[in-house]
Amino acid sequence: MEKKVEYNASNIDVLEGLEAVRTRPGMYIGSTDTYGLHHLVWEILDNSVDEALNGFGSNIKVVIHKDDSITISDEGRGIPCDIHPKFKVPAIQIILTTLHSGGKFNSNSYKSSGGLHGVGSSVTNALSSFMDVTVYKDGKIYNIQFENGGKLKKPLEVLGNTNKHGTVTTFKPDPTIFKTTNISYERIFNRLQESAFLLKGVRFYLVDERDNKKDEFFYKDGIKEYLSESSVGKKVLGIPVYFEETIDNNYIEISFQYYLDEYTENIRSYVNNIHTIDGGSHETGFKLGITRAVNEYIENNGLQKGKLKLEGSDIREGLNAIISLRLPPEASLEFEGQTKNKLTTPSFIPLINNLVYQKFTYYLNENKDFAVKLVQKAQDSLAARMAARKAKEESRTKKKSKEQVTLSEKLTPAQSKDYKKNELFIVEGDSAGGTAKKGRNPLYQAILPIRGKSLNAEKSTVEDVLKNQEFATVANCIGAGFGNTFDVQDIHYNKIIIMTDADSDGAHIQTLLLTFFYKYMRPLITEGHVFVAMPPLYRVYKNQKNGKVIEKYCYDENDLAEAKKEIGPGYSINRYKGLGEMNDQQLKYTTMDKAHRILMKVSIADPIVCAKKIEILMGSDAEKRKLWLEEYVDFNEKDEFVKELNK
């Protein structure tokens, strides 16, 4: 790749000014919680990755400082610091203070770029309490500083001479904007490792000055190693399929493998190293190409069973795939939103479809044993799907079976048959279940109490899971099948809400249920139907002379501190260690009533990281689990509330 491309002030275009970012940060980074906090890091990191992606620099370093500020450095060309010919100020100042400014809107400066909208650096600056940028470029060392959300603190100046090149950016997220400014080492670790997999030959460093942790990432075989990393401990069909191709300056790299012990699909896609969490046209094209190739192979080799053709879901059962596209600016990329979670450019559907069809057709013809086993696996999926459909139709015409009668005794059903409005509360214990029954909205809310801890679905066989009474009851209540017969379209409840005590046993029950859903009903999670109820930890109250009670429910220590201040001297505190310590009206108001409750939606942001975590925490390797817990769990944390009571 040519590396003598000019990159200076004349390459910088300005589309609009920096406005309203601090007042509406969610429009630019999604939220002001930990997700949005780390999005600030990704915006700066992606600029460094874009430089490496285009052949400029092979080392990127991230340092987390003790005050939760963060430094990202690269060996790229350096942000342009000369005077912009139109705006008569240093180009770097424009880039860091103006939305939609940068050199990524055409291919003169970047052949591929994840920073399509050009708002990254300016948004990070706008939402930081300070930003300090040092640039090594054209033999000079430049520095510029900002504070209080992008206000110029120190104009651009030359600090000296150098023979280095690159950009070093230090910033601290503004604590008045974000709910937390605690940078997660693990999140940064996962993102850098992911970037290293996608950028063969680029080395990434991570340092945490808070506890002196450090890691380094470098992979020669890229996404092939990525796929191997995610398949550890899995039963797989053959070796990973891999191919890459450049079509009209669009570089396309794809690798995939089939798991024999999984019923769902995991497709992870990227555009210019940006994870497209919600997929899009490139994933659609990939799915179409896979389906075409397999069905054509069946037809050409006389492998058809019966009259029914395989559907895409049959062929993708157990599929684990990684799709990586590197596309030039002229590709007319279209995304949903600034966070670029979904690629919507329609032209990539036929492009990826045809490429995957051609490459996979060739692979199937060259690997007959793999092809025959894959066809058999998909046909087994089809047979199971049709058997489940038949059983479902028969059940509609038959009277309730003995099992269904037993189920009805455990379940307190919702009166409504409008499944899109119905909610199923899975409640820990019969006592809390009884309280929840009294406090529910009987029209739309169903209550299913479960007793104790169920099986660990990650370590148990399918047969053992099916025999488990708790899991069987949950599956029957949800009403959409199990494993490869699960059909999310048939669920009887739009929300499945896990409601347990706020203690270690409750957390364990949550984990076991979530592992079960992940293993055998994953679309419940991926399509947003699973939630965890958040009961309060405290009730702060004061009885007034007129007989009325002032009260505030608190969900963490910060809420508790604010409630004590608001209610004032003479307050009392209830500490809720379990759901059973609340009466039905308190449980209804705090945890079940839509107007007041807090629900935590369960999602899978990173399928590969999620699979690794479940394998570590719920798998059979106790030593690996012990090491992870020692690394990431602080067993020395004190309960400040207990300390207060013991004064």
Residue pairs with C-beta under 8 A, 6 or more apart in sequence:
1 54
1 55
1 111
3 55
3 56
5 108
5 109
6 108
6 109
7 77
7 80
7 103
7 109
8 80
8 82
8 91
9 80
9 82
9 83
9 84
9 85
9 90
9 91
10 84
10 85
11 80
11 103
11 108
11 109
12 80
12 84
12 91
12 94
12 95
12 101
12 102
12 103
13 101
13 102
13 103
13 105
14 86
14 87
14 94
14 98
14 100
14 101
15 99
15 100
15 101
15 105
15 118
16 98
16 99
16 100
17 98
17 99
18 97
18 98
18 99
18 122
18 126
18 150
19 99
20 27
21 27
21 28
21 99
21 122
21 123
21 126
21 127
21 149
22 126
22 127
22 149
22 177
25 32
25 36
25 127
25 177
26 32
26 36
27 338
28 119
28 123
28 338
29 36
29 39
29 40
29 43
29 123
29 127
29 338
29 339
30 36
30 39
30 339
32 177
32 178
32 179
33 178
33 179
33 180
34 179
34 180
34 182
34 184
34 187
36 178
37 173
37 178
37 180
37 181
37 183
38 183
38 184
38 187
38 188
38 191
39 339
40 123
40 124
40 127
40 128
40 171
40 173
41 62
41 70
41 72
41 183
41 188
41 191
42 191
43 115
43 119
43 120
43 121
43 123
43 124
44 72
44 120
44 121
44 124
44 169
44 171
45 60
45 62
45 72
45 191
45 195
46 114
46 115
46 120
46 273
46 274
47 74
47 115
47 120
47 121
47 167
48 57
48 60
48 72
48 73
48 74
48 76
48 167
49 60
49 114
49 195
49 199
49 273
50 104
50 110
50 112
50 113
50 114
50 115
50 272
50 273
51 57
51 74
51 75
51 76
51 77
52 58
52 60
52 74
52 76
52 199
52 202
53 112
53 113
53 114
53 199
53 272
53 273
53 326
54 110
54 111
54 112
54 113
56 75
56 76
56 77
57 74
57 75
57 76
57 165
57 166
57 202
58 75
58 201
58 202
58 203
59 74
59 75
59 202
59 203
59 204
59 205
60 72
60 73
60 74
60 75
60 192
60 195
60 202
60 203
60 204
60 205
61 71
61 72
61 73
61 74
61 204
61 205
61 206
61 207
62 70
62 71
62 72
62 188
62 192
62 204
62 205
62 206
62 207
63 70
63 71
63 72
63 73
63 207
63 208
63 209
64 70
64 183
64 185
64 188
64 206
64 207
64 208
64 209
64 210
65 71
65 170
65 209
65 210
66 209
66 210
67 172
68 172
68 173
68 181
68 182
68 183
69 130
69 170
69 171
69 172
70 170
70 171
70 172
70 183
71 168
71 169
71 170
72 168
72 169
73 166
73 167
73 168
73 169
74 166
74 167
75 164
75 165
75 166
76 165
76 166
76 167
77 137
77 165
77 166
78 135
78 136
78 137
78 138
78 142
78 165
78 166
78 167
79 91
79 92
79 95
79 133
79 135
79 137
79 167
80 91
80 92
80 95
80 103
80 137
81 90
81 91
81 92
81 135
81 137
81 140
81 142
81 156
82 90
82 91
83 89
83 90
83 91
84 90
84 91
84 94
87 94
90 144
90 156
92 133
92 135
92 142
92 144
92 156
93 144
93 152
93 155
93 156
94 101
95 101
95 102
95 121
95 122
96 121
96 122
96 125
96 131
96 133
96 144
96 146
96 150
97 122
97 125
97 146
97 150
97 152
98 122
99 118
99 119
99 122
99 123
100 117
100 118
100 119
101 118
101 122
102 115
102 118
102 121
103 109
103 110
104 110
104 113
104 115
104 116
104 118
104 329
105 118
105 329
106 329
106 330
107 328
107 329
107 330
110 328
110 329
111 249
111 328
112 251
112 272
112 326
112 327
112 328
113 272
113 329
114 271
114 272
114 273
114 274
114 340
116 272
116 329
116 333
116 335
116 340
117 338
117 340
119 338
121 169
122 150
124 131
124 171
125 131
125 146
125 149
125 150
125 171
126 149
126 150
127 149
127 173
127 174
127 177
127 178
128 146
128 149
128 150
128 171
128 172
128 173
128 174
129 147
129 148
129 149
129 172
129 173
129 174
129 175
129 176
130 145
130 146
130 147
130 148
130 153
130 171
130 172
131 145
131 146
131 147
131 150
131 169
131 170
131 171
132 143
132 144
132 145
132 146
132 169
132 170
132 171
133 143
133 144
133 145
133 167
133 168
133 169
133 170
134 141
134 142
134 143
134 159
134 167
134 168
135 141
135 142
135 143
135 166
135 167
135 168
136 142
136 162
136 164
136 165
136 166
136 167
136 168
137 165
139 161
139 162
139 163
140 158
140 160
140 161
140 162
141 158
141 159
141 160
141 161
141 162
142 156
142 157
142 158
142 159
143 154
143 156
143 157
143 159
144 152
144 154
144 155
144 156
144 157
145 152
145 153
145 154
146 152
146 153
147 153
149 174
172 181
173 181
174 181
175 181
185 206
185 208
185 213
186 632
188 206
189 206
189 215
190 606
190 609
192 204
192 206
192 215
192 217
193 204
193 217
194 226
194 275
194 606
195 202
195 204
195 217
195 273
196 202
196 203
196 204
196 217
196 218
196 219
197 219
197 222
197 223
197 225
197 226
197 229
198 222
198 223
198 226
198 270
198 273
198 324
199 222
199 273
200 219
200 220
200 221
200 222
201 220
202 218
203 216
203 217
203 218
204 216
204 217
204 218
205 214
205 215
205 216
205 217
206 213
206 214
206 215
206 216
206 217
207 213
207 214
208 214
219 225
219 226
222 253
223 242
223 253
223 255
223 322
223 324
224 240
224 242
224 255
226 255
226 322
226 608
227 240
227 255
227 256
227 257
227 320
227 322
228 240
229 608
229 612
230 266
230 320
230 607
230 608
230 611
230 612
231 240
231 257
231 259
231 320
232 612
232 615
233 615
233 619
234 259
234 260
234 261
234 262
235 259
235 260
235 261
236 257
236 258
236 259
236 260
237 257
237 258
237 259
237 260
237 318
237 370
237 373
237 374
237 377
238 257
238 258
238 367
238 369
238 370
238 373
239 257
240 255
240 256
240 257
241 254
241 255
241 256
241 257
241 360
241 363
242 254
242 255
243 253
243 254
243 255
243 359
243 363
244 251
244 252
244 253
244 254
245 251
245 252
245 355
245 359
246 252
247 351
247 355
249 327
249 328
249 330
249 331
250 325
250 326
250 327
250 328
250 331
250 351
251 325
251 326
251 327
252 323
252 324
252 325
252 352
252 355
253 323
253 324
253 325
253 326
254 286
254 321
254 322
254 323
254 324
254 356
254 359
255 321
255 322
256 319
256 320
256 321
256 322
257 319
257 320
257 321
258 318
258 319
258 320
258 374
258 377
259 318
259 319
259 320
260 318
260 377
261 318
262 317
262 318
262 320
263 317
263 318
263 483
263 484
263 486
263 520
263 522
264 317
264 318
264 522
264 523
264 526
265 313
265 316
265 317
265 318
265 319
265 320
265 321
266 319
266 320
266 321
266 607
266 608
266 611
267 279
267 283
267 286
267 287
267 319
267 321
267 323
268 275
268 321
268 322
268 323
268 606
268 607
268 608
269 275
269 276
269 279
269 280
269 282
269 283
269 286
269 322
269 323
269 324
269 325
269 343
270 276
270 322
270 323
270 324
270 325
271 282
271 325
271 327
271 333
271 335
271 340
271 343
272 325
272 326
272 327
273 324
273 326
274 340
275 606
276 282
276 283
276 335
276 340
276 341
276 342
276 343
277 341
277 342
277 605
278 336
278 341
278 342
279 342
279 343
280 335
280 336
280 342
280 343
280 344
280 345
280 348
281 343
281 344
281 345
281 346
281 347
281 348
281 349
281 352
282 323
282 325
282 343
282 348
282 352
283 323
284 349
284 352
284 353
285 348
285 349
285 350
285 351
285 352
285 353
285 355
285 356
286 321
286 323
286 352
286 353
286 356
287 312
287 316
288 312
288 349
288 353
288 356
288 357
289 352
289 353
289 354
289 355
289 356
289 357
289 360
290 312
290 315
290 316
290 319
290 356
290 360
291 310
291 311
291 312
291 315
292 353
292 357
293 356
293 357
293 360
293 361
293 364
294 310
294 315
294 360
294 364
294 374
294 375
294 378
295 309
295 310
295 315
296 361
297 303
297 361
297 364
297 365
297 371
297 375
298 304
298 310
298 375
301 371
303 372
303 375
305 379
308 382
308 386
310 378
310 379
310 382
311 382
311 385
313 381
313 385
314 378
314 379
314 381
314 382
314 385
315 374
315 378
317 377
317 378
317 381
317 484
318 377
323 352
325 348
327 333
331 345
332 345
332 347
333 343
333 345
334 343
334 344
334 345
335 341
335 342
335 343
335 344
336 342
336 344
363 370
364 370
364 371
364 374
365 371
381 484
384 484
384 485
385 484
385 485
385 487
387 485
388 481
388 485
388 487
392 481
392 490
400 408
403 476
404 476
407 473
407 476
407 477
410 448
410 449
410 473
411 446
411 447
411 448
411 473
411 477
412 437
412 440
412 446
412 447
412 448
413 446
414 422
414 423
414 442
414 443
414 444
414 445
414 446
414 493
415 442
415 443
415 444
416 422
416 443
416 444
418 444
419 491
419 492
419 493
419 494
420 494
421 444
421 494
422 444
422 445
422 446
422 492
422 493
422 494
422 495
423 444
423 445
423 446
423 493
423 494
423 495
423 496
423 497
424 446
424 448
424 477
424 478
424 492
424 493
424 495
424 496
424 497
425 436
425 440
425 445
425 446
425 447
425 448
425 497
425 499
425 533
425 592
426 448
426 450
426 474
426 496
426 497
426 498
426 499
426 513
427 433
427 436
427 447
427 448
427 449
427 450
427 499
427 500
427 579
428 449
428 450
428 499
428 500
428 501
428 505
428 506
428 509
428 579
429 449
429 450
429 451
429 501
429 579
429 580
430 449
430 451
431 580
432 449
432 499
432 501
432 578
432 579
432 580
432 587
433 447
433 448
433 449
434 449
435 579
435 580
435 582
435 583
435 584
435 587
436 447
436 449
436 499
436 579
436 584
436 587
436 592
437 447
438 584
438 588
439 584
439 585
439 587
439 588
439 592
440 446
440 447
440 588
440 592
441 592
441 593
445 592
446 477
446 493
448 473
448 474
448 477
450 470
450 473
450 474
450 509
451 470
452 509
453 505
453 508
453 509
453 512
454 468
454 470
454 471
454 509
454 512
454 513
454 516
455 464
455 465
455 468
455 470
455 471
455 512
455 516
456 512
456 515
456 618
457 465
457 471
457 512
457 515
457 516
457 518
457 519
457 520
457 618
458 515
458 519
458 614
458 615
458 618
458 619
459 618
459 619
459 620
460 468
462 483
465 471
465 516
465 519
465 520
466 472
466 482
471 516
474 513
474 516
475 481
475 482
475 520
475 521
477 492
478 491
478 492
478 493
478 496
478 521
478 524
479 490
479 491
479 492
480 486
480 487
480 488
480 489
480 490
480 491
480 492
480 521
481 487
481 490
482 520
482 521
483 520
486 520
486 521
486 523
488 521
488 523
488 524
488 527
488 529
491 524
491 529
493 529
494 529
495 529
495 531
495 599
496 517
496 524
496 529
496 530
496 531
497 531
497 532
497 533
497 599
498 509
498 510
498 513
498 514
498 530
498 531
498 532
498 533
499 532
499 533
499 535
499 579
499 591
500 506
500 507
500 509
500 510
500 533
500 579
501 535
501 577
501 578
501 579
501 580
502 535
502 537
502 576
502 577
502 578
503 577
503 578
506 578
510 532
511 617
511 618
514 525
514 530
514 602
515 614
515 618
517 524
517 525
517 530
518 525
518 604
518 610
518 614
524 530
525 602
525 603
525 604
526 603
526 604
528 601
528 603
530 601
530 602
531 599
531 600
531 601
531 602
532 599
532 600
532 602
533 591
533 592
533 597
533 598
533 599
533 600
534 555
534 591
534 597
534 598
534 599
534 600
535 576
535 579
535 582
535 587
535 590
535 591
536 553
536 554
536 555
536 576
536 590
536 591
537 554
537 555
537 556
537 560
537 575
537 576
538 553
538 554
538 559
538 560
538 563
538 573
538 574
538 575
538 576
538 641
539 551
539 552
539 553
539 554
539 573
539 574
539 576
539 586
540 551
540 552
540 554
540 560
540 563
540 564
540 567
540 571
540 572
540 573
541 549
541 550
541 551
541 552
541 567
541 571
541 572
541 573
541 574
542 549
542 550
542 551
542 567
542 568
542 570
542 571
542 572
543 549
544 550
550 567
552 559
552 562
552 563
552 566
552 567
553 559
553 589
553 590
554 560
554 562
554 563
555 598
557 640
557 641
560 573
560 641
563 571
564 571
573 641
574 581
575 641
576 582
579 587
579 591
582 590
582 591
589 596
590 596
590 597
591 597
604 610
616 624
616 625
616 628
617 625
617 628
619 625
